[in-house]
């Protein structure tokens, strides 16, 4: 059985410098939620990977795609890292798809109440564009570990994307029983005014063969 365990590593060297990175990611996510909602009729039945490709064509200008429909994205989010963009598109699609699922459930409840002649006053769910989401720092492209308690991460600072050396509190991987697991890319999480790296570890656990009664 595959298991995932997440360890929290509080960042000890920088905090205020990371605010802009979180802000620009959340603003990009809000923009992409609006795009996907407007195009949901065409995107709703696609896989997440196909949606990422399709929304990149709608928002990101390239040599082979010189006039994207939502060209404002590149203007507002200059040099936005490709891994951040793809992560934000996938997260935005999940948010919009979840909203449509809730709306369909609401419609079904409304229809059922009408068929039974009952009063239905429940308000329909609304899509929220603003979310307190946290970005994933993909290893190699956004996060390079330099020791057990130091790393270089890519952040948005003074209008550009730059590398920043940070320090963070380590964890005893043997004590937390994750030393043999695969370390995944960290997520940059803010709680209050402080930041931490939340790092997931994936591994396989063999279940004991026991009778159901035991």
N, C-alpha and C positions, 0 to 999 in steps of 0.2 A: 504494500500500500504506500502511495506517495504521500509524504507529509511536508508541511511548510511551517517554519518557525521564524518569527521576525524578532530581531534584536534592535534595541534603540541605542544609538550612539550620540549623545549630546555633543554639539559643536561647541568648542571652548574658545575659539580664536576670533570669530567674526559673527555678528548678528545683523546690525543695521545695514551692512553692505549687501546682505542677501535679500532685503525687502524688495528691491527693484526686480529681481529675477522672479520672485513669486508673483508680484503684481503683473508683470508683462505676460507671464504664462496664463494667469487667470483671465486677463483681458483677451488674449488670443483664444482661449477656450470659449469665452462668451461669444466672440465673433463667429467661431466655427459652429457653435450651437445654432446660431441664427441661420447660417448658411445651410446646414443640414436640415433644419426644420423647413426652410423654404423649398428645398429640393427633395424632401422626404418621399414623395410619390415615386421618384426615380431611384432613390437610394435604399428605401426601407427593406427591400427583399434581398439585398446584397449581403455578402459576408463582410466582416469587419475589414479584412485585408483589401477587398475590392472597393469598399467605401473609402479607405485611406487613399488609394490610387485615384479614385474618381474626384474626391474633394481636393486633392493636390492639384489636379488639372483645373479645377474651378477657381483656385485661389493663388497658385504659385506660378510665377512667370519663369519660363525657361526658353532656351533657343528654339525648341520645337513646340513651345506653347506660349507664344509672345503676347497673346491677348486673353488672359483668363477672365471669366465672367466677373469674378470678385477680385479685381486687381488691387483694391484698397488694402487687402491683407498684407501684401509685400510692402506697401507704402507705410502702413501703420506699424508693422513689425519687421523692421529692417534687419536683414541678416539673421532672421529667426532660425536657429539651428534645425536642420532637417529632422533629427531624432525627436526634438521637442515638438515640432509640427505634427509628425506622425502620431506621437503619443497623445497630443491634444485632440487630433481628429478622432482617434479611436475612443477616447474618453467622451468626447462630445457626442459621438454616434450612440454610445451606450446610454447617455443621459436622455437623448431625444427618443430613442427606441423605448426606453423605460416609460417615458411620458406617454407615448402612444399606446403602450400596453395598458397603462392605468386609465387612459381615456376610453379605450374599448371596454374595459371592465365597468366603467361608469355608465357607458351607453347601455350595456347589457342590464345593469341594475335598473336603469331608468325604464327600459323597455319592459322588464319583468314587472315593475311596479305599475306601469300603465295597463298591462294586460290583466293585472289583478284588481285594477280600479283603486289603487292606493295612491295617496299623495306622495310625491317624490320631490324633496326640497334640497337634496344633497347637491352642492355646487360641483361643477366639473373641475378636474385637475387642471392647473395651469403650468405651462413650461417656464421654468426659471432659467434665465440666461446667466445669471451671476452665481458662481459656486466657489466655495472654499476648497478648491482642489490643490493637490500638491504634485509637483512634477517629478518624474523619474529621471535620474541622472544616469544615462546609459554608460556602462563601463567601456572605456576606451575612447568614447566620443565626448562624454560629458563628465566622466569620473575616472581618475587614474589614482589608484592607491599607491602611496609611496612608502608606507610602513604600516604597522599595526594601528597607529593612532594619527596618521597624517595622510593627506590626499590632495590632489589638484582637482578642482571642479570648475566647470565653465559657468560663468555668471554674467548677468547683464549689468554693466557698470558704466555710467556716464555716456550712455547712448551707444555702447558697443558691447560685443560679447568677448570676454577676456577670461583667461585662466587665473584662478585664485588658489593659493596654497592655504589649506585649513588644517587645524588640529581638532581631534575629537576624542572623547573618552572611549577606551577600548573595552572589550568584553572578554571574559575567559571562555573561549570556545569549547574547551574540554568540559568545564563546569556546566555550561549551558547545553552540552551534548549536541553540538552542531559541527564539531571539528571535521567530521568526515563528510559533511553535506556540501552541496554546491552553493557557493555564494552568488546571489543575484545582484542586479543593479540596485543601488540604493534610491530611496525616495527622500526628497528634501521636505521636511515637515516642520511647520512652525506651531508652537504652542505658547500663547502669550507673546512675549517679545523674544523668546528663545527659539533656536533652531536645532534640529537633530537629523541625523541620517538614520532612516529606518531600513535596515538591510534584512532581506528575507533569505533564508537558507532552505534549500530543497533537498530531500533525500528519500530513500525507500526504506520502509520498515516491514520486516517479515512478520506476519501475524502468526501467533501460535495456533497449532491445530488442536482444538479442544471441542469436545462435544457441546452441543447447544445447551444442554441442561447444566453444564458447568460454567 
